[in-house]
């Protein structure tokens, strides 16, 4: 249990941030968040030099670049001027091709040129890990992907002069850490979206090519560099117009004409009019139909392979999956060569890629049939390959982690009304469990949604297994801050449980408890507490006052009481629960230890550290004896005891304990686990309390980066991290960075939590204090007046936070009066 942290004048609710252990190096920032690396590993990053010409640029199907001369010049100007650029355009406009051509033309100007797929945080991590593999293969072969990615970021920070290309960015929040922490080189991002890109990063918008450029590109690909006749040049122009001057369409058409020897006019007539709607997908769709007809005539099994490839992720399709989809290696080379020369796929060193627009259009065509072509084959291939890799794994790990993006894509791409098998639904569920254990709960959502759909179809919406998956999906939504989706699911589950099982059934009571917890997470304690009270009363009646579930309800209700500062009621409830737990379960039972820890926290919340600390010390000792030093519950106890030491002002004991806890949490739970994030938060706060802002601020920045990646930019814990970083900036006198962060946090909290949520009130209060510190009482006073009115209504006039706001408002008004009368402002 972790308490809200409160400072003088500024309210900082929730966990704080990350700090490095004294026994290790620095916390490396980036998409991988804060990965603590040993000093000798960081020295290797500093001392490793890149081999001449280090690059990993992909191949393109056509190998041709035409037009875009002015755009290439503009991109060069942006990068030499600001070091960052976003290439934006709809699908098929040649964003990646422009970035690739720039990298090839200016490759000699950079110490390293590295291409990173950027559709997801995991792809970005893998791209950086590959860079570490190229620079330090002896170390990276035994390091984790996260460690390799952190090492690569450290290397980039040490060695300026590089070029990074983030291709096909899906969410600009994934790039935010790199745009701010990697400043020694040039960064290019390509994307079909502009939402979320930072306004300070220049954007190069690509439209379709001009007619002259379009015809030149088409002629270059179709004729292989031969000089065109006047008739060919004229017909190429006509065809380019028909294709809407869309670069991807021109490449596909040129490849077709080159391979078949068809004339430009004959191809245009075969194609028909395809761009009347002006929509790129319509153009690509018709070209794809014609291309597939031709490939089917020449190599029918190649078309079947492409149809199967339509259902997995478009990027980094590994060779083992390609072999499985093809049914073996017989004639595989011919199939891939045929698909490549027609521009349907791009071959890479480790497998192949498909342009997302081509893949999406292909899926749209395949979905018209039942079952969709290629999907059953893709499902069988995934299942068989997973089983094969699982059987051959010697490490105890699943052995099929590289297939996870493709299973997720297979789940996401399921057509409406699709009939997934029990086997693939079970694989969805297994991978969701694996990702949950890794702390990557956000990635489980498409898997659980698909699994839920299949279970509803085969078992019915009220089957216990269906209700269980729905509960897990609601949990994933809640943990990722999507309470607006979690709560309706939990409400539906509760209603169905009441209908099917009855109001007093143990599973119904569990559903009621889960819904109450979600209400509490949303700050809706007005609905949470009555529900918890009702659940407790029913459990006492149905299960008995000593049943473990009854004790759990009592604990949960006490936690809710603490959230509304009713520490006396919480202490009384927990004392009774502890006595019953010791009597029924024994003093060493895990649940008894949890209750003892919660009671200690309640004492701490009530300001009674004299009772809290001995209880926490005893609980830690017992957990170390029973579970061992590295057990998650032991780590929780160590974290809670350190927090109590800190509250008592004993930072000399708190900080070493928090450092040890963080190190063990990262090793045992993983650096992205919620408990690890809590340990980082508390350790960073301890450093801040010790006045060590020089260590605290970089680590707070790293923690915010990690929270944005793992939880999402709008998650309540991410907002807390952003708030805490802003407070530290303010404490360091850097109001120029503090105020924008606080304004952003307030806006997001109002949007996601609501204007009356306690955390929203804290943000409003903090922003007002920063305005006052910046000498702007005119903006501070209205905020404080609004916060005071809400706190009086919600908490009462005597609540400590109400009194705090009232005092701050009084000071600001007095300061404004003094300024008006000629005093110091």
Secondary structure, DSSP 4 states (H G I P E B T S, - for coil): --PPEE-SSSEE-S-------TTS-PEEPSTT--EE--HHHHHHHHH--PPTTEE-PPP-SS----S-HHHHHHHHHHHHHHSEEEEE-STTS-HHHHHHHHHHHTGGGSSEEEEEE-SSHHHHHHHHHHHHHHH-HHHHTTS-HHHHHHHHHHHHHHS---EEEEES-S-GGGTHHHHHH--SSEEEEEES--TT--TTS-EEE--PPPHHHHHHHHHHHHHTTPPPPHHHHHHHHHHHHHTTT-HHHHHHHHHHHHHH---HHHHHHHH----TT--HHHHHHHHHHHHHHHHHHH-HHHHHHHHHHTTS-SS-EEHHHHHHHHTSSTTHHHHHHHHHHTTS-EE-SSEEE--HHHHHHHHHHHTTSSSPTTHHHHHHHHHHHHHHHHHH--SSS-S-GGGHHHHHHHHHTPPTT----HHHHHHHHHHHHHHHHTT-GGGHHHHHHHHHHHHHHHH-TTSHHHHHHHHHHHHHHHHTT-HHHHHHHHHHHHHHHHHHT-TT-HHHHHHHHHHHHHHHHTT-HHHHHHHHHHHHHHHHHHT-TTSHHHHHHHHHHHHHHHHTT-HHHHHHHHHHHHHHHHHHT-TTSHHHHHHHHHHHHHHHHTT-HHHHHHHHHHHHHHHHHHT-TTSHHHHHHHHHHHHHHHHTT-HHHHHHHHHHHHHHHHHHT-TTSHHHHHHHHHHHHHHHHTT-HHHHHHHHHHHHHHHHHHT-TTSHHHHHHHHHHHHHHHHTT-HHHHHHHHHHHHHHHHHHT-TTSHHHHHHHHHHHHHHHHTT-HHHHHHHHHHHHHHHHHHH-TTSHHHHHHHHHHHHHHHHHHHHHTT---
